[in-house]
Each structure stands twice: as C-alpha cells, then as structure tokens.
Amino acid sequence: MAIKSVQVALLLWTTALLSWRTFCLAELMEDQGYALCVTSKRQVQNLSGQNRTNVPLDLNNETQYLDISHNPLVKLQAAPFQRLSQLCFLKATSCGLRLIYPGLFVHTPKLKFLNISNNLLDYIPDLSLPLLKILDLAGNQYGSYQLPATFEGLANLSALYLGSENALQVDFNDLDSLSDSSLQHLILGGGVEWQRYDRGSLAKMKSLQKITLKVPFCENLDLFENLLEDVNETQTTDLELVNVFPDLCNVTGDPFRNLRTMPLVKNLTILNTWINSSFMMIFLKNVFLSNVVTITFANITYNEDTPEGFKFPTLNHTMVISSIIFDSVNHYQYRYPTFEMSVDIYSKLEFLKFSGTRMNIVPCNVMSSLPSLETLDLSNNLLSDTGFWWPGCSYTSVFPKLRHLSLSKNRFVDLSFIAQQTHQMKYLESLDLSYNSIVLDKLCFWPIHITSLSLSNNNLGNKVFSFLSQYLQQIDLSKTGITALTQEDLLQFPMLTHLFLSSNSIKVISTDLSPTLVSLYIDQNSITSVSRESLAGLPSLRTLKAGDNPFVCSCDSYWFMTTLNKSLLPDWPLDYTCSTPPSVADLPMSEYRTSRMSCEAWLQAAVALPVTMLIVLALCSAFYACDGVWYTKMLWVWIRVKRRGQKQANLLNNTTFRYHSFISYSHQDSAWVESKLVPSLEGAGLSLCIHERDFVPGQWIVDNIINCVEASYKTLFVLSNHFVQSEWCNYELFFAQHRAIDAQQDSLVFILLEPIPTNSLPKKFLKLRRLLMQQTYLEWPMDERKQQVFWVNLRSMLQVADHRILKDMALELTQSASLIPDDLVPLLNDDCSPK
C-alpha cells in the first residue's frame, strides 16, 4: 500500500476558552415530548419559576402540558391532578421534591412525558402509566438503581434517564423490571464513578438500541470493559460516552479494545471529555479496526502530550468508517496541533464535520486529499472568502466528489466570488451560506450543478432573487428581510420545488406563484390570510408551513380553516392562532367557529332569493287585495299633476292659455252642449276645448284630460244626473280641482243643468256639494229672458279673473240654485267607464 504522509496544521483559536457546549439530552427529549403531546397552545400551562409552594387547584381540565419547574414545591399532592385527565406532559424539575404522593398518577392516565429530574427524591417512585414514553429521573438522591416492580407495566416506554450521585453501583437485578420492555434509549449514570458494576446487568435489556453512559471510568477501566461486553449482547447500535475520561485523566492500557468485537455498534460519540494525543491514537486505532461507521467528538478538550503531536500508524485493514464529526474542540496549548496519518485512512471518508473550532483557514492539502468526500460541514468557525479559498494554495482538484457543503455561521461576504469559486467543485449540489454577512453588489454566475442554496439569516432584501441561479430546485431565504413575493420573482426558477421563506415580512401570497413548487415555508411572516386563489396557483404543492402568522379570523380565512386539506400543514393546528379581531385574539384557529352562511356569497344568494320571492309574493297578494293597483294609478297621476303644478306656479302672470275653458260633461248631455253652450260661447269669441273634438287621438285619456285642463283658463262642468253617473266626469273633476289648488287660482266653473235628486248622487262625489258651497256655479234657467242673463254672466266668468266679481255673482246665483244634500258621498272604487 502506498503511504503518504500529510501534515495538517489545523488553525485553532488558542488564547480563549470556547463557551462550554453540552449535548443536553434531556432538552432533546423534552422537545420530542412537546411535539408528542401538545395539540393546542391553549392547553399549555407554563408555571415555572413563579415561587409557588403548591400546584394550583383550578387548572384547566383540558391541560395537556404542565411545567411547574423551579418552584419550591417539596412535594406533589394528588388533589391538583384529579381533574387533569388529559395531561400528557409534566415537567417538575429543580423543585426540591422529596415526596410524590401515592396514587397521584392514577388521575393522569394519558401521561406520556414525565420529567422529575434534579430533585431530592431518595427513591425511584412507583409508576403505573401504560402510555408513558419518556421518563427522566436523573439528578435525584436515590442510592440505588433498583427499579420498582410497577415499571413492568410501562409497556410503551422508549427512553429512560437514570442518574444519581448517591448511586455508586449497578446490581445484577436492578433493571430487571425493564428486561422485557420495548425500551430503546437508556441514559445511565449521575456523573460520578461507579464502585461496582455486576456483569450482565445491561445484557438483559435486549431491546436497547442506544445507550448513553454518563459515568467517568478513569480509576476503574476494567469496569468499563465489562460494561462494553454487556452492551455487545444487546441490540445497541448507538453508544454515547459522556465525560468518560475527566480532565487530566491519565489513561493507561487500551480500554476500547472491545470495540473490535462489537459488530452492532455503528455510531460512537464521545462527549465532554479530555483527550490526550497519546490516548487519541489508541482510541482511533480501535475505532478504525471496528465496525463503527460514524465517530463523533463533541465538546472535547484536546491536549498534545507527545512531542511529535498526533502520529497515527499505518493499518493493514479495510476500514468501514465513513463519517467523522468534530463539534466544538477546545485546545489550550500555545502551538498549533499537528496530525500525521496515511491518506488511505481517510481516503474513503464520505462525511466530515469540523465545526465550533474557530478555524479561519482551510489547509490546502485537505481540498485535494479527500477524494471520496461527499459532505463537508465547516459551520460555526471563523472562515472568510479567502480563508476557505486561500490564495496561496495550489491544487489540481477541489473536493472532486463533494456534493454538500455547509459554510454556515462564518464570515463570508462576497456572493459573486463564492459563486465563481464553486465552478471548481464539479459535483457540488447544495451550498449552505446561512448566518454569514453576505453582500449583493455584483452579478453572480453560478454553476449549473448547484441545485440547492441556503442564504438564510443574511440581510438581503427583495432583490436577492436576481442574484440566484435559474437552475436551483431548493432555496432557503428564511430571515433575509424579504417583504414581498411576486410571480415575477419565481418565474426565473423553472425547476424550483422547495422554497423556505420563514421569518420574513411577507404580507400576501401572490396568485400563480409557481406550478412546480412542492414545498413552501412561509411561517412567521405578516400574512393575515391564505386564499383559495393563491393555493390554486400552486398545483404541485404538498407541504405548506404557514404557522405563527397574524391571521385574521374572518370570512377571509374561512376556506383555509374549513376546506383546505390539513395534511398539507405539518404545523397544524399548534402554530395557527387568531390575531384579530380582538374578541378572538390568541384563539386557536382550529377552535374558531363561524357559519358557512355568513361567508359563502353563493349560499347567501341561494337562501335570500327564495325568501325574497316569498316576501314579494306576500306583498303583492296584500297589494292586490287592498286595491293597490287603483291607488297606485291615482298616485302616479297625482305625482304628475304635482310636477306640472310646480312648473305652472306663475301660470296666470306670464302664460297665454290656448282655451278659455275646457268643457266637462256627460255624453248624454252632448245635445245641449253642442246646440246651446258651444254656439253661444264660441259665437262670443271664446275658445272652448271639447273632448270629442279636441282630444289627441292615440294618447292616454287621462293625459288628454290633464293637458286640456292645464291648457284652459277655466274648467266648465255641466252638472246633471248623467254627469254624476260618469266615471270620466269624476276624473275630470278630480284633476281640475288639483290644478286649481296647485296653481292657486279659482279655475272651476259649475253649471247646474238640472236639479240632482239626493238619492241619485253616487258616493264618488263626496266633495261635490262642498265644492259648490265654495265655488261659483250657475243654474240653467228655463225662462228665455233669464237665459240671456245666464249667457252674459257665463261669458263674463270665463273672461274675467277678478275673484271679487265672481264671488258676488256666485252669491247671487246661489240663492236660486238647488243645493246638493249633505249626506252624499263619492264613489271611490268604481271601475272607469267612458262618457
């Protein structure tokens, strides 16, 4: 085998201590528990840190999540939990608990997550919770890991945390209650060294897939080797060792040699541990000779205790390791650490993560010495544009098979320069530049093979889309200061399938955004509603994350809340609450209720139309039954008379009439009118209007009557028994009277052709007698001498408009006229008939 020595100088920050990072397994499990239990934020009760001495008795019966941590409770009584039958998540850490009353959890049968860690319990409590999945009892004061027999009923338990500073040994039967359980993850140890471990204690738990040991073994490496042998008898594939060797621990021998004979362990993690270069060589030799695929060093302190640094010997062995992770490495010595190993050792490496190390330059040889590397994560360092692409480096190839590159949380600035440099990485598909200081000042020319780009948490604004490659299929622009998203922005990405725009200030989802988009994340924006039209423009959409927006709970959101397929929403219903109106603020949208009738316009029309028709039909029936047709016609005519009256208010002062008089009479009196009245008056030069002669053919009769009345200075009524029987005579009297009132003049002249008996006067002429008492009228005399006076007086009345003369004449004539009796009333509802 050809051996090459590559000396890699890893530039680490050596003058300051990194902030202490620990893998908080309890917090990870807590997140899982929250996601497992909570369906509505209204069912979450966070009472932590409120200095309470007792759990409140008036908690909501529907409470699913209850956090009472950091309160001086001392004990948990059963009374506050009696009504919490829906409780699924209970956290009571750092409360100084010494006692949990028996029977407390009988009232919480749905409890799936229980965290009572970091208290003062000197025993492991009995638990009868068949649905419990995650249980954290670490950080208490019990002196033994002996589990109660009731743990046999925890059939669904998947993760258990056990750890106490007082428990210094593991006896053979301590964990028997879970030997037949489905437990998958066991975190064991209180951070103190054990004095004894009975061989076979862990071997009984055949279902275990992951074991986390929080136990240092510096003084008792034999115990550690025995424990590894037991782990090998379970189904464990993931092994985590937390603080396995404390600071300044001088490790002798080879405690990890059993790794070579553990075929099931594929993932090995070393956390919070001091590692010397001499120990590192022994440890890695065992790892490379084992079946471990992924090795992780997290929050370790590296110390070179050998003068030549880390010098790894050549191995004649085919290695299976493909992933190496360094996450937060501390180094306190005032010189750069040195690594020397054969290229063949890491030539097959596919995944490499080197983050949290304050690296500011990537060594030149690394770029071309990792021929099989597909994923490189250099996040959370101090790299810049020239620190990653060091100008002084000369190389023939740059990560020849690299597909995924993460440069998140560094100091990169020039996007155009980065785009140009990525042309050297022929197979690069995804690039992560999140949490940098990217500036958009020049056009970017991207290689065609990059299909995924993350620029999240950079201050870029709306113009960012014009600096991206048209070949991108996945774009992450979360928290980049975008305020609007338009169809024009996405037209340049014909292959775009995944778009992440979380934590921006977008207010509206435009219509017809992208026909190819499969996943859209727009949570934590300023969107008030998601319309049917906007999603209709996303025909390929399968995932929509739109929670934590200020939704308006109204008809604008009715379709979204009731009709939209919620399987599209991975964060429904937990992250969807009403923002406005104030009456429903903070109400989960899944609980908002509004009627379909109030929001569907077509449904409103469908209901309103028949109701309206019924109302109209009822009104029409009532209208017809009450002779509404006749009254409407009369109202219309009256309106027309009023309008004409307004126009002719000054008629007498500045208008010349066409006729001196309009003659109103019954056709049965036409012989007298034609033989005596007309010749006498027209012979004296008066112009008369007679319906048989002067009505306009084809015009409505009522219009003819109105026009003739208005075109005449006076209206002359020939009263007789026939007149009072005529409907049209009644109309003419009606219109003439209204004209006289509107024009403010005495335009009515009555001739009593013959006496009218009381019993022959129809009821329609209610006001006729009153009119005769108020108006001037003449009686036709039978004596020929009196007839001459009659004609003189009549001609004078038609020619003179002096009211005083007419009044005197009326008084004189009234004495000889027979009056119509008072009890006569007009006919109001008779049908009209021609004269």
FENBELWO-V683875 format. One line per field, one symbol per residue. psi: psi as a letter, one per 20 degrees, with the letter a starting at -180 (. if undefined). burial: b if it has 16 or more other ideal C-beta (glycine too) atoms within 10 Angstrom, else e. A space follows every 50 residues. Layout:
psi = ???
burial = ???
This chain:
psi = pppppooooooqpiiqpqpopqonhhhghggggghhgpiphijpoojqkj kqiqpqikqphjphppokqlqmhgqorhgijhjlijphoppmqljkpipo pqigjhimijpipoolrlakpjqoqppmnhiphppojqkajqjqjopqhi ihimhjphppoppqiiojqorhjhjhijhjrkphppopqjjqqqhqoppi ghhhnhiphppoompqkhimhhhhhhghhhhiiakphpppoplhorqkpn pqamijhihhknhhohpppoqlqppqhghhggghghghjajphpppoplq oppojphjbooprppmpoqipipppoonpppiqlqpqpporqhhhjhjph pppnqkikpippqghhhijmhiphppokqlakqagihgmphiqoqhqomh jphppokqlbkqgohggggghihhnhjphqpokqlblppniqqpnqqhio ipppkqkqngahihhijrqijphppokpljkpiqorhhhihjmijphppo kqlbkphqorqlgpiiphppokqlbkpiqoqhhhhhjmhjpipookrkqm qonahhjgghhhhpoiiioijpjhjoqpgrrhhjpjpphiippqqhgiho ghhghhhhghgghgggggggghghhklhgghgghggghghggghhhhkhk ghhkppqhqhqpoprqhijhggghhgggggghhjjqpqophhhiqpqiqp ghggggghghjqhqpppoprhhgiipghhggggghhghhhghilrnjppp pnhqqoqgiiorihlhjgghhhhhqpqqpoqhphghhghghggghghhhp johgghgghghghhhiqpqpqhjpqqphjqqqqr.
burial = eeeeeeebebbbeeeeebeeeebebbeebbeebbeebbbbbbbbbebbee eeeebeeebeeebbbbbbbbbebeebeeebbebbebbbbbbbbbbebbbb eeebbebbebbbbbbbbbbebeebbebebeebbbbbbbbbebebbbbeee bebbeebbbbbbbbeebeebeeebbbbbeebebbbbbbbbbeebeebeee bbbbbebbebbbbbbbbbebbebbbbbbebbbbbebbbbbbbbbbeeebe beeebbebbbebeebbbbbbbbbbbbbbbbebbbbbbbbbbbbebbbbbb bbbbeeeebbebeebeeebebbbbbbbbbbbeeeeebbbebbeebbeebb bbbbbbbbbbbbbebbbebbeebbbbbbbbbebbbebbbeeeeeeeebbb ebbbbbbbbbebebbbebbbebebbeebbbbbbbbbebebeeebebbeeb bbbbbbbbebebebbebbbeebbbbbbbbbebeebeeebbeebeebbbbb bbbbebebbbeebbebbbbbbbbbbebbbbeeebbebbeebeebbbbbbe bbbbeebbbbbeebeeebbeebbbbbbbbeeeebeebbbeebeeeeeebe eeeeeeeeeeeeeeeeeeeeeeeeeeeeeeeeeeeebeeebeebbeeeee beeeeebebbbbbbbbeebbebbeeebbebbeeeebbbbbbeebbeeeee ebebbbbbbbebbbbbbbbbbbbbbbbbbbbbbbbbbbbbebbeebbbbb bbbbebeeeebbebbeebbebbeebbbbbbeeeeeeeeebbebbbebbee eeeeebeebbeebeeeeeebeeebebeeeeeeeeb
